[in-house]
Amino acid sequence: MADTPVGDDEINRLPTDKDLGLLQLSTVLYYLHETNPDNGLVRDKTDPNAPVSIAAVGMALATIPVVVERGVLFRDFAAKITLKRLRYLLACSQGPEPDASGYKGFFYHFLDIETGRRVWDCELSTIDSAFLFAGALTVGTYFDRDTPAEAEIRNLADALYRRADWNWACDGGATLTHGWRPETGFIQHRYQGYDEGLLLYILGLGSPTHPLPAESYRAYHATCEWKNIYGRELLYSGPLFTHQLSHMWIDFRGIRDEFMQAHDSDYFENSRHATLVQQEYAIRNPLEFVGYGENCWGFTASDGPGWVKREVNGVEREFFDYIARGAPFGPDDGTVSPWVAIGSLPFAPEIVIPTVRWFADLDLGMTGKYGFKPSFNQSFVVPESPTGWWTSPYHFGIDQGPVVLMIENYRTGLLWDIMRRCPAIVTGLRRAGFGGGWL
């Protein structure tokens, strides 16, 4: 399908604020429908056999202020749901045993949805735990009334965050490891260079109990890559989600650390450049995938057609399953993710809004249950598919949060306003050397 430009009148008209509100509502229903009501744990994806994603639990927590402020749930009922989830999380088994829920305050990436214990010999994940902590701090800051329920939410959220031992997670090094397994110890990979780990370090630096030293943040930046891509100067990271997830909670407009001061930029502006680079890559379409264009872009970590090779229009193509796709340096197999384009709405609404309309016209489920399909590939023909090409059979819990939260930040700045009042975030930013703007 060839792309066509959208006129200024259409950019201003579609989608409307009402359309965005409906997309938010359909997307956030994931966290209401795919949650175990007994303990508040959230499925990783819409496979009935899927385990819990601890990051999805954090994002579900973060969306609670949105559903309250948008009139989806009464505040008192939302507080009860929040309490059940936080009480359960804090009571989950923490220890070195291989079937615990976590260790040293961090949680395993995937848990059993009934027992809350580790599955699949998965890793104790620092970044997924960080998304959980960010969600907990969101509700802990939002529920600020002088009632027993809201006071308990604040105490539980604080306790969940305080017990994480950030220095242990460094394993004697300057930077944070990706995680740990009881069978083999720490994972060798570390968060260094620019990525979604920005939030991880800010939370670690802000800890009132086990704070990271300031040098850990400097070490995180030591391998950053400042690039000129398509005439744009930016701090590079290929998958678009890495430029978004920290921004769900933190308003980086006008605040700068030492690195951004040196480049006369900020992380919000950097994410805008990264978004525009993705669109430009799709317009240029150097690998000539079907469908790419001005309003069809969004390359990130996502589900895909599978690890197969196919001949497409006389060219042998290699396709991938779940992998961190990126632009402009790949990997790329023709797979596009609507959710990640929407996640850039605050950064570049003038290109995201017509892109949302384009995806809607492709019949990708914008108004259906849970909103847009998380990924699709028009180069991978599937004759029995309603569209004629591959679309993901599942929705994923970690893809829903950015849609709900970034639409809300675009519409009202709600999450940003809440987290400006969060002591952990403010302290972490200041210890990382941020200053200026609202800070």
N, C-alpha and C positions, 0 to 999 in steps of 0.2 A: 504494500500500500504506500503510495507516494504521499509526502507531507505537503501541506499547503499553508501559506501564511494566514494568520488571523488578524483581522482589522482592529483598529483601536476601539471601535464601538463594541466589538465582541469581547475584547479584553476587559472592558469596563463592565460589561453586562453579565458575563458568564465565567465561572459560576458565581451566583449571587451569595450574599451572606447567608441567606436561607439554605442554599445548596450546601454550603460548607457546614452549616449546623446539622443538616440531615446526614452528611457524610460522617461527622463526628459521632452522632448518635448511633448510626449503624455500626461504626467501627468499634466504639466502646462497649457495645453489647457483647463482644468477645469476652470481656472480663467479668461480665455478669453470667453468661451462659457456660463458659468453659472453666468455672471455678467449683471446686469441691465445697459445698456449703457447710460441711462439718468442720473444716479447718482453714478455709480461705486460700488454699493452694491452687495455682493456675496451671493448666496444661500448657506444654510447650507449643503444641499445634493441634489442629482439629482432627487428629487421629484418635479414636477412642482408646487406643492402647498407649498413647503418648504419656510420658512422665511429666513431672512439673519442671518448668524452667524458673529458676530462682530470680533471674532478671525480669521475667514476665510478671512475677509477683510484685517486684518493685515498681514496675510500670503501672500495674493495676492500682497499687496504692497511690501513685502520683496522679492518676486520673480522678480520684475521688473528689477533690475540690472542684473539678470541672463539672462532674455530674450533679454536684450539689448546687453550684452557682447557675447551672443551666436548667435547674428544676427537674432533673431526672429522678433524684432521690432526695427525700427530706434529710436535713442535716442530722437530726437525731438518729434516724435509721442508718445513715451513712457512718455515723460514729460507732454504732453497734457492730456493723460489718468490719470496720477498721479495728475495733478492739479485739474481735474474735481472731482476726488474722495476726495481729501483733502478739497477742497472748500465746498463740500456737507457735509462732516463730521463735519467741524467746524461750519457750519450753522445749524446743527441739533438742535432741541429743547433740552435745558438743564434746568431742573427744577424739583420740587417735585411732579408735576402732574403725575398721573399714566400712562398717554399716551405719556409722553415725550420720547425722545431718550436716555436720560441719566441724570445724576445729579452729581454735584460737579466734573465735568470733566470726570467722568467714564461713560461707556455705558452699556445699557442692553444687556444681552446675545444674545437675538434674537429680530430682528426688522422686520417690514413689508418691503418688497422689493420695494414697490412703494412709501410709505410715509416716511419710515425711522423711524417710531414710534414703541414703545414697543408692543410685542404680547405675548399672552399666560400667562399674569401675571408673566412673568419670572423675574429672579433676576437681579439687577444691579451687574454685575460680575467684580470683581477686576482682576482676572487672564485673562479673555477674553479681558478686556480692555488693560491689559499689552501687550498681543500679538498685539493688534492694535497699541499701542504706539511704540512697537519695530519695527513694519513694517513702521510706519511713520518716525521714526528716521533713519531707513535704507535708505529710499529714500531721506530724508533730508540731510544725509551725502553723499550719492552717487552723487546726482545732485549738483556738486560743481562748475559748470562753471559760468562765469560772463555774464549771459543772464537774461533778465527779467523773463522768465518762471522758470528757475532753481533757481533764487533768491526767487521767490514767493513760490516755493516748500519748500525751507529751512525755510522760515518764517511761513508757514502754519503748517509744521510738528512741529516746535518748539512751536507754540501757542497751538496746540492740546495737546502736552505733558505737557506744563507748567500749564495748568489750572486744572489738576488732583490734588485733595486735599487728599494726602496720609494719613495725620494725621486724617482727618475725617473718613477715611476708617478703622482706628484702633478702633473706637468706645470706646475711653478711655482706651484701653488695650495696651499692649506692641507689640502685633502681629497684622497683617492685617486680617480682616475678609474676608470670602468668598464673601461677598456682602451685598446687602440691597434691601428691597422691600418697596415701599411707604405705603403699607397696614399694614405691620407688623414690619417694622424697620430692624435692622441688623440681618443677619444670624448668628447663634450661632457658627458655625464652623469657625475655624481660620487656617491660613497657619502656621503650626509649625511642626517640623520634616522635613526630607528631601523629596522634591518632586519638581514639576515644578515651585513651588513658588520661587525658587532661583532667577529666572529672575525678578519676581515681586518685591522682596526686593531690588535688584540692581537698578532697575528703580526708586523705591521709594526713595532710599538713594541718587540717583543722581539728584533728582529734584532740579532745581534752585529756585523754588517758595515755595514748601511745603515739604521739605525733611523729611524723616523719621529720627528719632534719631538713633544713632549707637546701642543703647540697643535693638532696635527692631530686628536687625539681630541676636544678641546674643540670644534673646528669641526664634527666629525662630529655632535655632539649639538646644535649650534646651532639646528637646525630640527626638533627632536623635538616630537612632539605628545602632550601629556598630556591624556587625555580621560576623561570620565565616560560610560560606556556601560552601559546596563541597571543603573545603580546601582553599577557597578564602576569604580574609579579605576585607570587603567593607561596605560602608554606604548604608544601605538597603532601598529600596523602590520597591514594587512588580511589578507594571505595568511598562513595558519598556519605555513607552513614557515619564515618569517622569525623566528618565536619559538622555533625548534627547532634549526636547523642548528649554530649556535655551541655549543649545549648538548650536542651529541653528544660534544664533547671537553672542555668546561669545566663544572665543578660550580660553579654560581653561587649555591648555597644559602648564605646568610649572609654573602656578601662583597658589598661595595657600592662603587661609585664615587661621585663627588661628586653626580652627578645623582640616583642612587637614594637617597643619604643625605638629600637635600633632600625627597624624597617618601616617606621612611620605608618603603622597599620594597627588593627586590632583583630581579634579572632572572629568577630561578627563579619567584618569586611572581608576577611580571608575566606570565610564560608560562602560569602556571596561570589567571590572570584571562582571558588571551586565549583559552585553551581553553574556559573556561566561557562566554565571550561567544559563541563559535562555536556551542556547543550551544544557548544561549538563542535565538540567531538562527534556528536550525533549528526550534526549538519554535514560535516566533512565526510563522515562514514567511510573511513579509509579501508575497512574490510568488506564494505558493500553488503551489510546485513539488511534484510528486508525490514522496512518500516521505519528505520531511523530517520530523524529529521528534526526540524525546529521545535516541534511539539511532541516528540517521542524520544525520551531520554530518561536516564535514571539507572546508573550502574553501581552496584553495591554488593555486599554479601547477601546472597539470596539462593533460594531453591532454583533448580534448573532441570532441563529435559533428561539428564542422565549422562553417564560416562560412555558416550558412544561417538562413532564417526559416521557421517553421512555425506553423500554427494548431493550438493544443492546447486542447481543451475550450472552443472558441469564443474563445480569446485568442491573438493573434499573439505568438509568442515568437521572440526572437533567440538563436541558439546560437553558440558560439565553438569554435575549434580550441584550440591550445595557448595559454594566456593565464594571467596571474596573477589568479586569482579570490580574492575576499576577503569577509570578513564584519565588520560588518553593512552596509558601504557599497558592496559589490560590487567588480568586476562579478560577476554571478551568473546562471547559465543553467540551474540544476538539476543541475549536475555535482558529484558527491561523490567524495572521494579517501580510501579506507580507509587507505592508508599514512600519511597525515598525521595522521589520528586516532590511530593507533597510536604515532606519534612523540611524542604528548603523554602517553604512559603514565606516565612518572615524575612529571609535574605533577599529574595528576588521574585516578588509577587508578579511582576510584569511578565515573567516567562512561565512561572508556575501555574498561574490561573488559566491561560490558554492550553497548557499541557493537561491540566485536570479535565478540561472540556474534551480534549482530544481522546484521552483515555475513556471518558464517559461514552463517547461516540463509538469506541471499539467494543462496547458491550462487555466490559470487564467487571460488572457487578457493583458499580458505584452506589446504587440505591438498594442493593440486596443485603442479605445477612452478612454482617462483618465488613461491608464495604468492598473496595477494590480487591480483586485477586492480587496476591503479593508479587507475582512475577509472571511474565509471559514471554514467548519467543516466536515471532512470526516467520523465522527462517526454518523452524522445525515443524514440518507439516504433520498434522494428526487428523486424518480424514474424518474420524468419528467424533471429533471435538465440535461443539457448536460454532466455534470461531473458525475452525479449519486448521488451527495451529495449537501448539502446546501452551497450556496455562497451568499454573501450580494447582494441584488437587487439594491443597491445604491452605489454611490461614495460620500464621505464626504469631504467638503472643508478643514477641519482641518487635514485630513489624507494626502492630496495632498502636502501641504507645506513641511513637513519633507522629503519627497522623493526628491523633486526638490532642496531644500536648502542643504540637507546633501550630496547628490550626488555632488553638486557643491563645497561644502567645501572639499570633498574628492578629487575632480579633481583639483581644483585651490585654495581653501581657500578664495574664493571671499568674502563671507559674513563676515567671520572673519576679513579679511583685511579692509573691509569697517568699521566695528564696532570698530576696534582699533582706528579709527579716530573720533569716536563719543564721544563728551565731557560728555554726560550724562552717558554712559556706563563706561568710564574711572573713572569719579568721583564716581559713585556708587560702583565700585569695590574697590576703595581706601578707601572709607568710611566704607565698609564692612570688611576692614582689609586685602585685598588681596595685595600681593607683589610678586616680583621675576619675572623671565621670561620676556616676552615682555612688561609687565606693568612697 
